[in-house]
Structure formats: structure tokens, C-alpha cells
């Protein structure tokens, strides 16, 4: 699951655009807790979100 697919899944589920990386992290955490993501998918998604967050801070 890449950053684009995380945002798409969020939009499809919540019916609005995410306002922050934190909101996306909470969303994927919920998916993992509900069993809709494996631990490997969850870790990869967190890695993408943290990299995206770092890029925004760096620029």
C-alpha cells in the first residue's frame, strides 16, 4: 500500500480529504486493528507516511 492508495482508501471510507499525516496514520492503525491490513502492510504504510512527513518538514 503506497501513499496514493492510503489517501484513496481514506477518501473512499471517510468521504473527505485527509487534513494531516496524523489523520492518515490513525486511519491505517484502525485498519490494522480491525484486521483489514497485515502487519507487513501496516509497517510499509507507516514507512511511506513518515517519509512523506519528513519530506514536508525538510522542504
VENHU-V442791 format. One record per backbone hydrogen bond with DSSP energy under -1.0 kcal/mol. CO is the residue of the C=O (numbers start at 1). NH is the residue of the N-H. Records with the same first field share a line. If there is no record, write none. Layout:
CO = NH ; NH
This chain:
2 = 6
3 = 7
4 = 8
5 = 9
6 = 10
7 = 11
8 = 12
9 = 13
10 = 14
11 = 15
20 = 24
21 = 25
22 = 26
23 = 27
24 = 28
25 = 29
26 = 30
27 = 31
28 = 32
29 = 33
30 = 34
31 = 36
32 = 35
38 = 42
39 = 43
40 = 44
41 = 45
42 = 46
43 = 47
44 = 48
45 = 49
46 = 50
47 = 51
48 = 52
49 = 53
50 = 54
51 = 55
52 = 56
53 = 57
54 = 58
55 = 59
